[in-house]
Structures are given as structure tokens and as C-alpha cells.
């Protein structure tokens, strides 16, 4: 619990202090010695922890957290799928790009990309289930709740970011 709070509280405070109300979270990160495995690259169990900081940054910065709480709603993890493409070695600098990209029934879909330059080192799709005071929200309620925060998915081809998104994301 203490390590969770040590990760999340600083992330929350950074996002709250930024107040830029963007719909995309872009966090510059580095692989630390506490995050590596015996192969000297970021351990697969660290990726979800880093993504959690990106999701928190996204919902705080965008204003979604306050809006959803005002409606009495919260989101919980429904599923996540991570594809590991390239390793992130000790000391490597990378950018975590997190964005809400759609709704599938009652599930809000988020994507996270671990980027070094234009290269995607890992990509994840996460589904969040929305819960209100009376239980799981309907598909219509989730769509309405998510609509102000949805953006286009990051355009990726052959594990590289393409188009204008390169400058906007990694520049």
C-alpha cells in the first residue's frame, strides 16, 4: 500500500499542478534500477504500474476525474492487454503516451504507448468499467460520460508512430 501511494500521490500532484486540461497524457520517464529484471531491462510487471500513473495523469489533467466524481461515477479495471515489442534498458528515457480512444458497450478503452523517438517499444489497450451509485453504468451513460475525453488513437504502422502525431507526441 505504501509503495502504491508513493507512486500515485506524486503523479496526482504533478497532474493537478499542470492544469493544462489536455486529453492526452504524455509522461517523460526513465527506467530506474528498481524497475529492472535479471536481463537488465524493465520488468514486465513494471509496465502496468507505469501505465497506471499515465491513466491517473490523463484523468486528472483532462478534468475527467472531477467530472466523473461529480456524477457519482468511478472507473475500475476490466481488462488489459500489453504487447512488448522492444526492451527498455536500464537508464533508457521513454515517453508514455496515454489516451482514451473509444467506448465498447460499457467499457471505456484507453491506449498507452511506450515510445523512444518514433519507435513503439510496448503498446497496451486497457478497458475500464464505469460504476455509479446503482452499479455498472449503461452503455449509453458510459458513452456520454466518456465523450468529452475521447481522442483519436495514436497512428502506428510497423511499430512506429506516423504522420503529424510524431511531432506532437515525441517532439
C-alpha positions in Angstrom: 0.0 0.0 0.0 2.8 2.4 0.9 4.6 1.9 -2.4 1.4 2.4 -4.3 0.8 5.7 -2.5 4.4 6.7 -3.1 3.9 6.3 -6.8 0.4 7.7 -7.1 0.5 10.8 -4.9 3.3 12.4 -6.8 1.7 11.6 -10.1 -1.6 13.1 -8.9 0.1 16.3 -7.6 2.1 16.7 -10.9 -1.1 16.4 -13.0 -3.1 18.6 -10.7 -0.4 21.3 -10.7 -0.1 21.2 -14.6 -3.7 22.2 -15.1 -3.3 22.2 -18.9 -6.6 20.2 -19.4 -5.2 18.1 -22.2 -7.0 15.0 -23.4 -3.7 13.2 -23.9 -1.2 12.3 -21.2 2.5 12.4 -22.2 4.9 11.5 -19.4 8.6 11.5 -19.9 10.1 8.6 -17.9 13.3 6.8 -17.4 14.0 3.1 -16.5 15.3 3.1 -12.9 17.4 0.3 -11.2 14.3 -0.7 -9.1 12.4 -1.4 -12.3 14.7 -3.9 -14.0 14.9 -7.7 -14.1 17.9 -10.0 -14.4 18.2 -9.2 -18.1 18.8 -5.5 -17.2 15.7 -4.3 -18.9 12.3 -3.1 -17.5 10.5 -5.9 -15.9 7.1 -6.8 -17.4 5.4 -6.2 -14.1 6.5 -2.6 -14.1 4.7 -1.6 -17.3 1.2 -1.8 -15.7 2.4 0.4 -12.8 3.8 3.0 -15.2 0.5 2.9 -17.2 -1.4 3.5 -14.0 0.5 6.7 -13.5 -0.3 7.6 -17.1 -4.1 6.9 -16.6 -4.1 9.0 -13.4 -2.3 11.8 -15.2 -4.8 11.6 -18.0 -8.0 11.7 -15.9 -6.7 14.4 -13.5 -5.3 16.7 -16.3 -8.3 16.4 -18.5 -10.8 17.1 -15.7 -12.4 13.7 -16.2 -11.8 12.7 -12.6 -13.7 15.6 -11.1 -16.5 15.4 -13.7 -17.0 11.7 -13.1 -16.9 12.0 -9.3 -19.5 14.8 -9.5 -21.7 12.3 -11.3 -21.0 9.7 -8.6 -19.1 7.5 -11.0 -15.8 5.8 -10.8 -13.9 3.5 -13.1 -12.3 0.1 -12.4 -10.1 -2.1 -14.5 -12.0 -4.5 -16.7 -9.1 -5.8 -18.8 -5.7 -5.0 -20.1 -3.6 -6.4 -22.9 0.1 -5.4 -23.3 2.3 -6.2 -26.3 6.0 -6.0 -25.6 7.9 -5.2 -28.8 11.4 -3.9 -27.8 13.1 -3.8 -24.4 13.6 -0.7 -22.3 17.1 -1.0 -20.8 18.3 0.4 -17.5 18.5 4.2 -17.8 16.6 4.4 -21.1 14.4 7.5 -21.5 11.0 7.0 -22.9 7.7 8.7 -23.4 4.4 7.2 -22.2 1.5 8.3 -24.3 -1.9 7.6 -22.8 -5.3 8.5 -24.3 -9.0 7.5 -24.2 -9.8 6.2 -27.7 -13.3 4.8 -27.6 -16.1 3.0 -25.9 -17.1 -0.6 -26.4 -20.5 -1.1 -24.8 -20.0 -0.4 -21.1 -16.2 -0.3 -21.4 -14.1 2.8 -21.8 -11.0 2.0 -23.9 -7.6 3.6 -23.3 -4.4 3.0 -25.2 -0.8 3.5 -23.8 2.3 3.5 -25.9 5.9 3.4 -24.6 7.9 5.4 -27.1 11.5 6.0 -27.7 11.6 8.6 -30.5 9.0 7.4 -33.0 9.6 3.7 -32.1 6.9 1.9 -30.1 8.6 -0.4 -27.5 5.3 -1.6 -25.9 1.7 -0.9 -26.5 -1.3 -1.6 -24.3 -5.1 -1.5 -24.5 -7.0 -1.1 -21.3 -10.7 -1.4 -20.7 -12.2 0.5 -17.8 -15.7 -0.4 -16.4 -17.7 2.6 -15.1 -19.6 2.1 -11.9 -22.1 4.5 -10.4 -24.1 4.6 -7.1 -26.5 2.0 -8.5 -23.9 -0.3 -10.1 -22.3 -0.7 -13.5 -23.4 2.2 -15.8 -25.3 1.5 -19.0 -23.5 1.7 -22.4 -25.4 5.0 -23.1 -24.2 6.5 -19.8 -20.6 5.4 -20.4 -20.7 6.9 -23.9 -22.0 10.2 -22.6 -19.5 10.3 -19.7 -16.5 9.5 -21.9 -17.4 11.7 -25.0 -15.6 14.9 -23.8 -12.4 13.0 -23.3 -12.1 10.8 -26.4 -9.4 11.5 -28.9 -8.0 9.8 -32.0 -5.8 6.8 -31.4 -2.1 7.3 -31.9 -1.4 6.3 -35.5 1.2 3.5 -35.5 2.4 1.5 -38.5 5.1 -1.2 -38.3 5.7 -0.3 -34.6 6.4 3.4 -35.5 4.4 6.5 -34.9 3.4 8.0 -38.2 2.0 11.3 -39.5 1.7 14.5 -37.6 1.5 12.6 -34.4 5.2 12.1 -34.3 6.0 15.8 -33.7 3.0 16.2 -31.3 4.0 13.1 -29.3 7.7 13.0 -29.2 8.8 16.4 -30.2 
